[in-house]
Each structure stands twice: as C-alpha cells, then as structure tokens.
Amino acid sequence: MKFRTWGGKRRRAGRPQVNQRKSEAHRKRAQVTPKTPVHVTQRVAVDVARLRKESTYKVIRKAMLRVLSRHDFRIVHVSIQANHLHLLVEADDEQALAKGMQSFLISLARKLNAHLGRSGSVFPDRYHARVIDSRRQARHALAYVLNNWRRHAEDGAAIARTWKIDRFSSAIHFMGFTEGERWTVPEDYESLPVSAAQSWLLVDGWRMYGTIGMYEVPGPFK
C-alpha cells in the first residue's frame, strides 16, 4: 500500500515569503472607534531610497494632503524615519481606518515611484496598526512618534545636531512638550499637514502621565 504524499497540512507548506521582512499577519484588529486613536507603522521596500531627505519629505507631504479633507479619518501626528513611517491617526471605525490608509498609501506609492524613477511595490508589507485605549498608552504613543528620531539616533546626524525637535515629523504642531516651547514655523519650512486631535486620549487624557520632554528617548512600543 502506498501512502499519499500530497494534500493535508504540512510544515512550511504554501507560497514562500518573497520579501525580507515578514508581512503583518491578517489577524483581527482591536476595535477602532472615534475615542480610540491608532498607532500605525508602515515600512517601505528595501530598494526605496532613504526617506529622511528634503525632496522625499515634500513627496510625503503632498500625499498627506490627499487625506487632509476626510472627516472620518485624520492623521494627527507623523514621523518620517529612514525606511518607515509612524503615524498617530483617528478614524470613525475599522472601515474608515482601512480606506483612509489605503488612500494615503496609494497616493504616496505613486508619488514616490515617480519621484525616484522606479516601479514596483513601495510597501511590500501590510501596515501594522495598534489601537490606543488607555491614557498611559496615549502618552507613550505621542512620545514614541514625536521623538522616534532620537530612538534611531537620527538626532546625531550632521543635519540635525542643532535641532530641538524633528523637522521630519509633525512635532512643530505639538504643544505638550515639558519645555513649554511655542513654535513659529520658519519661512523656509512647510510643516506636515496634520489634523487637530479630537479624541480625549490625545487631547487631554495622556497628560495624566506627564508632559513629554524634547530630549526624551522613547522605549519600545509594547
């Protein structure tokens, strides 16, 4: 008698992973509501040029304008790192989050490919979204996004050594730093087009755990 060698569940069966980093699992996300902001991380393909450049900053800014007028989805804060983006967003529900991110990422992918003279996928992995549902989480999320450049030691780059806040983020719009600075946008600087927070957690709730220092280095986002 011959035993079948096909069919059924087998270890490592299925289509092999083609990109270097595992995609975000298609698991059910926590419920998104207008009261719960969301921390989103999106990485770019390995062959996409470094994002922390003035020319690329302008491309990302234009893509953000695409979703600025939406009423069901808002980008409240953003941080541009070398090969990924961090966003704090608010959405009415899961569908609004999905559609808002889709609109933003499709626009950004097209603009980046045109800018870089390349073709192909810009975002090979599914974005990672984590719902923020506590005051402590909200405070950490704000610090993590706005000061992420210090976590990656980008504050040591020659171009950034004199900066107090990250020019490649929306930190200039944040009024909760411990140092109490109020910023005037320089004439040669076009800030990232973000929307004002509407959720209580991002407006007031996070303050229970203290203001955020400009030189604070955030720990891992758990």
N, C-alpha and C positions, 0 to 999 in steps of 0.2 A: 504494500500500500504506500502510495506517495502522498506526503503532506503538502498542502498548498503553501506556497511562499509569497502569495500576494493577498491583498485585502486585509482588513483589520487594522488595529492601531499598532504602529511600530515606532520605536525610538528614533528621533531625528527625521521622521518622515515628513513629506511636504516640501513646498518650494523653499529653497535655501535663501538665507539672508544675503542680499547683494550689497548693502551699504555697510560701512564700517561700524555704525552705531545702531544698536537695536531700536526699532521703532517703538513708540509708545503703545502699550497694549490696548486693545479695543475693549476695555472693561467699562462697566457702567460708572459714570461720573457722579459725584455727590450733587445734590440738587442745587441748581442755581436759582436765586431769587433776587429781586431788587435790593434786598437787605444784605446780601452776601457777595462782596467783591470776589474777584477771581485773580489769582496769580498765574500768568501764562508764560511759559518758556518755549521759544521756538529757535531751533538750530538751523544753520544753513549748510549746504553741501560742502564737502571738504575742498572743492576746487573753486568755490566762490571767494573772491578777494576779501581781505580784511575789511570789516565793516566800519571800524573806527577811523574813518577818513572824512575830510570835509566834503568831498564830492559825493561819497556814499551817504553821508548824513543828509544831504539835500534830497537824494532819491527817496530815502526812508520818510523824510518829512512830507514829500509830495504824496506818497502812498497813504500816510496818516490822514491827509486832508480828505481822502476818499470817503472815510467813515465819520468824519467830524460832524456831519449834519444828522446822523442817525439819532433817533430818540429812544431806541430800545437797546442800544449798545454804545458804551463810552470807553475810550482809552483815557484813563485818569493819570497814569504815570507810565513812563517808558525809560528803559536803559539800554543803550546800544553797546554791546561788547564785541570782542574781536570776531567771534563766529556764532553769536547767538543774540537774541533779544529777550529782555524781560519786560513784561507788561503787567500793570495792575488795571483791570477792566471791571466795569459794572455792566450787567445785562439783565433784561427782564426775566429771562428763563434760558433753559438749555438751547432752545432753537435760536434765540436771539444771539447767544454767545457763538454758536456754530456759524450762523450767517454773517455776523459781524467779523469774525476772524477770517472766514472764507473771503469776504470782500477785500479785507485789508491785505491778506497774504497773496491773493491772486494779483492784485494791483502791484504789490511790492515785487513779486517774482518777475512780472513782465518788465517793470521798470529797471530792476537790477540787471536782467539779461540784456536789455537794450543798452544800458549804461556800460556794461562790461564787455559787450560784443560776444556774448556766449549764448548757448541754447541748452535746453535740458532742464531737469528739475533743480530748483533752488532749495526747496525744502523736502528732502527725501524722507524725513521722519514726521510723524504726527506730532502736533504741538502737545505739550504737557500742561494741563490745567488743574489747579488746586483751589478749591473753594475755601474762602476765608470766613470762618463763622464764630470767631471769638476776638475779644479786644487785644489779647496778647498776640495772637496770630496777625492781626491787622498792623500792630506796631512793628512786628518783625518783618512783615512783608514790605512795608514802607521803607524801613532801613535797608532791607536786602536789595530792593530795586534801586533806590536813590544812591546808595553807597556801594553798589556792586563793583564799581571800578576799583575801589580800594581792596576789595576781596581778591580781585585778579591782578593786583599790583600795577594797574594802569596809571595810578597817581604818580608812579615813579618814572613814567615816560617823559622824555625831554619836553614834549609839547605841553605837558600837564603839570609840571612840578610847581608852578606858581598858582594853580587853581585851588580854590576852596571847595567848589562844587564841580561836578562833572558836566562839561559842556555837551557831552554826548548823551545827555539824559534830560528829563524834564524837571530836574532839581530846582531850576530857577523859578518854577511856579510853586514851590513848596514853602509854606510859611510856618513850619513846625520845627525848625532847627533850634537846638539848645542855645546857640549863639545869638539867636534873635535877629539875624540879618534880614533886611528887606532889600530886594534886588531891583536895580534898574537895568533893563535889557540894553546892552551895548548896541550902538547904531549898526555895527557890522555883524550882528548876531541875530539870526532868525530862529527863535525858540521853537521847539517841537509843539505842534498844535494838539494839546490835550484838552479834555473837558473837565470842568469842576466836579469833584466828587459829590454824590448825592446820598450815598449810604451812610448811616450813622456811624458805622465802624471806621470808615475812612475820614469822616469829618471830625468827630469828637471822641468816639469810643476808644481809639488807640491811645489817647493821651493819658489814660489811667496808668499806663506803664512808663510814662516819662517821655520827654521830648527826645529828638534824635540829634546826636552830635554830628557835625560836619565831618569829623575825622574818625567817626566810629567805623570799625570794620565788622560787618555782619558775619555771624556764624552760619553754618549750613541751614538750609530751609528744610525742616523736617515735617 
